Amino acid sequence: MINNTIIAQCTPKGSGAIALIRISGNKAVTITDSISKLASGKKLSELESHTIHFGWITGSNGKKIDQVMFLLMKAPKTFTGEDTVEITCHNNPFIIEEIINLAIQNGARIAQPGEFAKQAFLNDKLDLIQAESINELIHAQTQQALKKSLSQTEGSLSKFICEIEEDIILALAHSDASFEFLEEEDIAFAPQIKEILNTIQNKIARIKQNFEKRQLIKQGVKIALVGGVNAGKSSLFNALIGQDKAIVTDIAGTTRDTVESSLYKNGSFLTLVDTAGIRETTDIVEQKGIEKSIQQAALADIILLITDASKEPSDQEKSLFNELLTKYPSKITTVFHKIDLKDNAELHVDIKTSIKDSNSIEHLKKHIDNKIVNLLTTADSPFLLNERQIELIEDLEKNITEIQSMLKTKSVEYELVSYQLKKSLESLAEITGKTVSEESMNKIFKQFCVGK
């Protein structure tokens, strides 16, 4: 029989005053009794659930290892659904290791990555969507990703999926009922099923509106500064990040490789990329830098296309700018820089800037902030967290589309309709974890950190 009493450090390793160690399983309390001494003189097994106690971790010889706090939580009202003890000890790696080793010697085993969440899932304390959302919550890099993940832990997507499941079950009931009335020509089941499927398709369309924005929300926004040599990209880059990271000189081609800087602003994670200036050159190193500039433009969510106001752009610059404007019109903000040297008032660009004019820089920052808000604005519907969920929703959409085609024929084969509806229910059951293979389940929970 597999030992289901598991132990792991839940807090990150490293500096800090305290650490938390969790033990979960049917032997969690008795194991803790064997390695502890409470100040009250009692044993944890004698005490009420959901109580906190002061005491010591002790070795086999009764030697005190550390002064700790014990949080006792008895099944089933725990995160995992199993008896759970959380030990708060001093954050010394030798102390932590000794506590864990003592527990293992008394019958526990080290938890696998995500095994506490897996216990919770297997004990019906949360579904697979909620389990995945906990992992997303831990790794969220933006305020919006945090909010979306928290919403999923509370069951917003699970409820949405249950609504679709109820719709499909209703459609299946109509389809199955048709078998009993094959000879009744005046009873039309197809229109009723079509109406239900239209409702489902509308719900899927709502949730798909957020598909493309999931990576932006999870990983943040990438901004590339692209332009000709000596257009002032590096000085603008430094002004936007608030530090002198990129080298600024009057020598053309100073920036030969990309320079990146990340910052957290208004709840969003931003990565700014300064790129090599575009021009005709025989320098191999600079050519590679220019190639990377074009690649970064393709990868960016926002492109600041920067032109030097003091001179006419070269033919190569004009060609590249036109290409980028054609390919990525919604991504691009055109910036006319160095207007302190020359300002063509008739030139139509989005923003005019000078490194010597702080107001113009603030105007550019506000413009970028507004673009970011527009990029991250999502539809008012639950948010799919990962590729697994997206693939299963797309499978569902494909099945529903196929069923709609079947219902358009003169002689509807309701047995096939029912079969496809059952396949749709299977896709939904995989999303929530009602039916999931051991292999898929292990793959999902292995992505979690140890201790969760």
Secondary structure by P-SEA (a helix, b strand, c coil): ccccbbbbbccccccccbbbbbbbccaaaaaaaaccccccccccccccccbbbbbbbccccccccccbbbbbbcccccccccbbbbbbccccaaaaaaaaaaaaaabbbbbccaaaaaaaaaaccccaaaaaaaaaaaacccaaaaaaaaaaaacaaaaaaaaaaaaaaaaaaaaaaaaaccccccccaaaaaaaaaaaaaaaaaaaaccccccccccbbbbbbbbbccccaaaaaaaaaacccccccccccccccbbbbbbbbcccbbbbbbbbccccccccaaaaaaaaaaaaaaaacccccccccccccccaaaaaaaaaaaaaccccbbbbbccccccccccccccbbbbcccaaaaaaaaaaaaaaaaaaaccccbbbbccaaaaaaaaaaaaaaaaaaaaaaccccaaaaaaaaaaaaaaaaaaaacccccaaaaaaaaaaccccc
